[in-house]
Amino acid sequence: MSTLSLVLLLGSITSIALLASYLDAKFQWCLNDWMNGKCSNPFIASKAALQQQRIQEKDAQIEALMARIETLEAIVTEPAYELNKKINAL
């Protein structure tokens, strides 16, 4: 095997691996898993889609909680709230 054919072989294997990794990240395909024998159909992204949906739900929940915390902070730091609390303590 000549040096040129060895370099071309290694370059093509590297290119295929990089392309598979890019497609996995972009389209949530399981090409790397398929090449390693971990799944039978690389184009079914049920786990990845479900995980992405859960992440989006958690992000939405975090946004809602942050809005509630900001509202509570605004209420608690108002001077009228502190005065009302002192009056009620008497």
MDAnalysis code that builds the backbone (N, CA, C; Angstrom):
import MDAnalysis as mda
import numpy as np

u = mda.Universe.empty(270, n_residues=90, atom_resindex=np.repeat(np.arange(90), 3), trajectory=True)
u.add_TopologyAttr("name", ["N", "CA", "C"] * 90)
u.add_TopologyAttr("resid", np.arange(1, 91))
u.add_TopologyAttr("resname", ["MET", "SER", "THR", "LEU", "SER", "LEU", "VAL", "LEU", "LEU", "LEU", "GLY", "SER", "ILE", "THR", "SER", "ILE", "ALA", "LEU", "LEU", "ALA", "SER", "TYR", "LEU", "ASP", "ALA", "LYS", "PHE", "GLN", "TRP", "CYS", "LEU", "ASN", "ASP", "TRP", "MET", "ASN", "GLY", "LYS", "CYS", "SER", "ASN", "PRO", "PHE", "ILE", "ALA", "SER", "LYS", "ALA", "ALA", "LEU", "GLN", "GLN", "GLN", "ARG", "ILE", "GLN", "GLU", "LYS", "ASP", "ALA", "GLN", "ILE", "GLU", "ALA", "LEU", "MET", "ALA", "ARG", "ILE", "GLU", "THR", "LEU", "GLU", "ALA", "ILE", "VAL", "THR", "GLU", "PRO", "ALA", "TYR", "GLU", "LEU", "ASN", "LYS", "LYS", "ILE", "ASN", "ALA", "LEU"])
u.atoms.positions = np.array([
    [0.854, -1.168, 0.000],
    [0.000, 0.000, 0.000],
    [0.899, 1.229, 0.000],
    [0.667, 2.095, -0.946],
    [1.512, 3.273, -1.070],
    [1.110, 4.332, -0.041],
    [1.969, 5.288, 0.118],
    [1.736, 6.353, 1.087],
    [0.519, 7.188, 0.699],
    [0.372, 7.452, -0.566],
    [-0.759, 8.250, -1.037],
    [-2.083, 7.548, -0.767],
    [-2.151, 6.268, -1.037],
    [-3.404, 5.539, -0.798],
    [-3.707, 5.450, 0.696],
    [-2.684, 5.329, 1.525],
    [-2.874, 5.301, 2.974],
    [-3.399, 6.648, 3.480],
    [-2.848, 7.742, 2.983],
    [-3.293, 9.077, 3.373],
    [-4.725, 9.300, 2.908],
    [-5.051, 8.896, 1.687],
    [-6.418, 9.047, 1.180],
    [-7.405, 8.208, 1.986],
    [-7.021, 7.006, 2.372],
    [-7.884, 6.137, 3.162],
    [-8.157, 6.757, 4.533],
    [-7.123, 7.208, 5.218],
    [-7.299, 7.828, 6.536],
    [-8.089, 9.132, 6.435],
    [-7.842, 9.905, 5.392],
    [-8.584, 11.146, 5.199],
    [-10.058, 10.902, 4.941],
    [-10.366, 9.880, 4.159],
    [-11.776, 9.591, 3.877],
    [-12.484, 9.048, 5.116],
    [-11.817, 8.223, 5.902],
    [-12.422, 7.713, 7.137],
    [-12.680, 8.864, 8.112],
    [-11.732, 9.765, 8.221],
    [-11.897, 10.925, 9.096],
    [-13.029, 11.820, 8.608],
    [-13.106, 12.023, 7.301],
    [-14.182, 12.856, 6.736],
    [-15.546, 12.238, 6.991],
    [-15.679, 10.938, 6.839],
    [-16.948, 10.262, 7.094],
    [-17.344, 10.384, 8.559],
    [-16.381, 10.216, 9.453],
    [-16.677, 10.328, 10.886],
    [-17.098, 11.752, 11.244],
    [-16.419, 12.755, 10.695],
    [-16.779, 14.143, 10.963],
    [-18.142, 14.497, 10.379],
    [-18.436, 14.005, 9.173],
    [-19.737, 14.246, 8.564],
    [-20.851, 13.596, 9.378],
    [-20.621, 12.380, 9.859],
    [-21.621, 11.700, 10.692],
    [-21.844, 12.463, 11.990],
    [-20.788, 12.961, 12.594],
    [-20.930, 13.744, 13.826],
    [-21.690, 15.039, 13.577],
    [-21.426, 15.693, 12.468],
    [-22.143, 16.918, 12.122],
    [-23.628, 16.638, 11.917],
    [-23.945, 15.577, 11.183],
    [-25.351, 15.244, 10.931],
    [-26.058, 14.833, 12.215],
    [-25.344, 14.162, 13.118],
    [-25.927, 13.824, 14.426],
    [-26.288, 15.092, 15.199],
    [-25.400, 16.061, 15.185],
    [-25.641, 17.288, 15.937],
    [-26.718, 18.149, 15.279],
    [-26.734, 18.203, 13.971],
    [-27.665, 19.081, 13.259],
    [-29.082, 18.511, 13.202],
    [-29.219, 17.219, 12.872],
    [-30.531, 16.625, 12.630],
    [-30.940, 15.587, 13.665],
    [-30.133, 15.388, 14.699],
    [-30.393, 14.414, 15.756],
    [-30.507, 12.987, 15.206],
    [-29.734, 12.693, 14.161],
    [-29.695, 11.344, 13.646],
    [-28.729, 10.553, 14.509],
    [-28.792, 9.269, 14.451],
    [-27.924, 8.401, 15.266],
    [-26.916, 7.679, 14.382],
    [-26.240, 8.414, 13.511],
    [-25.308, 7.779, 12.586],
    [-24.106, 7.173, 13.301],
    [-23.564, 7.872, 14.283],
    [-22.427, 7.314, 15.018],
    [-22.830, 6.067, 15.798],
    [-24.018, 6.089, 16.383],
    [-24.507, 4.894, 17.069],
    [-24.701, 3.752, 16.085],
    [-25.230, 4.071, 14.906],
    [-25.444, 3.051, 13.890],
    [-24.121, 2.452, 13.426],
    [-23.095, 3.295, 13.247],
    [-21.784, 2.791, 12.820],
    [-21.137, 1.931, 13.905],
    [-21.476, 2.185, 15.158],
    [-20.932, 1.389, 16.264],
    [-21.819, 0.209, 16.636],
    [-22.935, 0.024, 15.925],
    [-23.808, -1.116, 16.161],
    [-24.742, -0.954, 17.341],
    [-25.024, 0.272, 17.763],
    [-25.877, 0.495, 18.927],
    [-27.339, 0.703, 18.564],
    [-27.658, 0.905, 17.292],
    [-29.060, 1.055, 16.882],
    [-29.236, 0.461, 15.494],
    [-30.483, 0.111, 15.175],
    [-30.727, -0.532, 13.892],
    [-31.071, 0.463, 12.788],
    [-31.727, 1.570, 13.128],
    [-32.095, 2.570, 12.138],
    [-31.547, 3.918, 12.582],
    [-30.606, 4.492, 11.839],
    [-29.995, 5.735, 12.286],
    [-30.881, 6.955, 12.152],
    [-31.976, 6.864, 11.414],
    [-32.793, 8.038, 11.149],
    [-33.962, 8.181, 12.102],
    [-34.097, 7.284, 13.065],
    [-35.120, 7.411, 14.091],
    [-34.476, 8.130, 15.272],
    [-34.949, 9.313, 15.525],
    [-34.359, 10.141, 16.577],
    [-35.337, 10.299, 17.733],
    [-35.980, 9.219, 18.116],
    [-37.013, 9.317, 19.147],
    [-36.424, 9.727, 20.496],
    [-35.325, 9.134, 20.876],
    [-34.714, 9.497, 22.153],
    [-34.216, 10.934, 22.141],
    [-33.575, 11.308, 21.062],
    [-33.033, 12.665, 20.969],
    [-34.160, 13.692, 20.913],
    [-35.218, 13.394, 20.177],
    [-36.343, 14.334, 20.092],
    [-37.044, 14.453, 21.440],
    [-37.194, 13.328, 22.125],
    [-37.828, 13.355, 23.445],
    [-36.975, 14.148, 24.427],
    [-35.676, 13.937, 24.365],
    [-34.779, 14.670, 25.255],
    [-34.806, 16.172, 24.936],
    [-34.850, 16.521, 23.663],
    [-34.919, 17.927, 23.277],
    [-36.228, 18.553, 23.749],
    [-37.322, 17.797, 23.676],
    [-38.616, 18.299, 24.141],
    [-38.586, 18.526, 25.652],
    [-37.978, 17.613, 26.393],
    [-37.870, 17.775, 27.843],
    [-37.038, 19.001, 28.199],
    [-35.977, 19.223, 27.463],
    [-35.131, 20.389, 27.712],
    [-35.919, 21.670, 27.461],
    [-36.701, 21.693, 26.383],
    [-37.507, 22.877, 26.086],
    [-38.569, 23.104, 27.157],
    [-39.180, 22.024, 27.663],
    [-40.167, 22.166, 28.732],
    [-39.522, 22.699, 30.006],
    [-38.337, 22.198, 30.331],
    [-37.632, 22.688, 31.519],
    [-37.244, 24.152, 31.361],
    [-36.808, 24.540, 30.160],
    [-36.470, 25.947, 29.922],
    [-37.685, 26.842, 30.100],
    [-38.844, 26.398, 29.591],
    [-40.070, 27.180, 29.746],
    [-40.462, 27.285, 31.216],
    [-40.307, 26.186, 31.952],
    [-40.639, 26.202, 33.375],
    [-39.689, 27.122, 34.138],
    [-38.435, 27.102, 33.803],
    [-37.451, 27.966, 34.453],
    [-37.779, 29.432, 34.169],
    [-38.157, 29.743, 32.929],
    [-38.532, 31.122, 32.591],
    [-39.734, 31.577, 33.420],
    [-40.738, 30.700, 33.557],
    [-41.923, 31.050, 34.344],
    [-41.560, 31.266, 35.807],
    [-40.715, 30.409, 36.345],
    [-40.299, 30.563, 37.741],
    [-39.483, 31.831, 37.952],
    [-38.638, 32.163, 36.994],
    [-37.856, 33.399, 37.113],
    [-38.772, 34.617, 37.118],
    [-39.811, 34.590, 36.288],
    [-40.760, 35.708, 36.269],
    [-41.487, 35.817, 37.608],
    [-41.863, 34.688, 38.189],
    [-42.539, 34.711, 39.491],
    [-41.608, 35.240, 40.579],
    [-40.350, 34.834, 40.537],
    [-39.386, 35.299, 41.535],
    [-39.191, 36.809, 41.416],
    [-39.098, 37.316, 40.189],
    [-38.944, 38.761, 40.005],
    [-40.150, 39.518, 40.555],
    [-41.345, 38.973, 40.338],
    [-42.551, 39.607, 40.868],
    [-42.539, 39.614, 42.390],
    [-42.176, 38.484, 42.989],
    [-42.112, 38.404, 44.447],
    [-41.059, 39.346, 45.017],
    [-39.919, 39.441, 44.356],
    [-38.885, 40.367, 44.811],
    [-39.377, 41.805, 44.741],
    [-40.113, 42.143, 43.697],
    [-40.641, 43.505, 43.575],
    [-41.644, 43.794, 44.683],
    [-42.473, 42.812, 45.030],
    [-43.464, 43.015, 46.095],
    [-42.792, 43.166, 47.447],
    [-41.837, 42.304, 47.732],
    [-41.202, 42.290, 49.050],
    [-40.330, 43.519, 49.266],
    [-39.726, 44.038, 48.242],
    [-38.829, 45.181, 48.421],
    [-39.546, 46.520, 48.371],
    [-40.848, 46.544, 48.189],
    [-41.595, 47.802, 48.207],
    [-41.644, 48.354, 49.636],
    [-41.494, 49.652, 49.792],
    [-41.560, 50.246, 51.137],
    [-42.942, 50.082, 51.776],
    [-43.996, 50.098, 50.993],
    [-45.352, 49.947, 51.545],
    [-45.527, 48.563, 52.166],
    [-44.893, 47.549, 51.583],
    [-44.987, 46.196, 52.133],
    [-44.336, 46.138, 53.510],
    [-43.178, 46.772, 53.646],
    [-42.479, 46.771, 54.934],
    [-43.293, 47.516, 55.993],
    [-43.899, 48.632, 55.628],
    [-44.708, 49.395, 56.564],
    [-45.931, 48.595, 56.989],
    [-46.574, 47.924, 56.052],
    [-47.728, 47.090, 56.359],
    [-47.341, 45.947, 57.290],
    [-46.163, 45.379, 57.066],
    [-45.688, 44.285, 57.924],
    [-45.452, 44.781, 59.353],
    [-44.886, 45.988, 59.501],
    [-44.635, 46.548, 60.822],
    [-45.953, 46.870, 61.532],
    [-46.937, 47.378, 60.791],
    [-48.257, 47.676, 61.385],
    [-48.927, 46.396, 61.844],
    [-48.866, 45.366, 61.057],
    [-49.477, 44.086, 61.407],
    [-48.775, 43.438, 62.604],
    [-47.495, 43.714, 62.775],
    [-46.752, 43.135, 63.898],
    [-47.196, 43.762, 65.218],
    [-47.703, 44.993, 65.197],
    [-48.164, 45.656, 66.400],
    [-49.467, 45.041, 66.807],
])
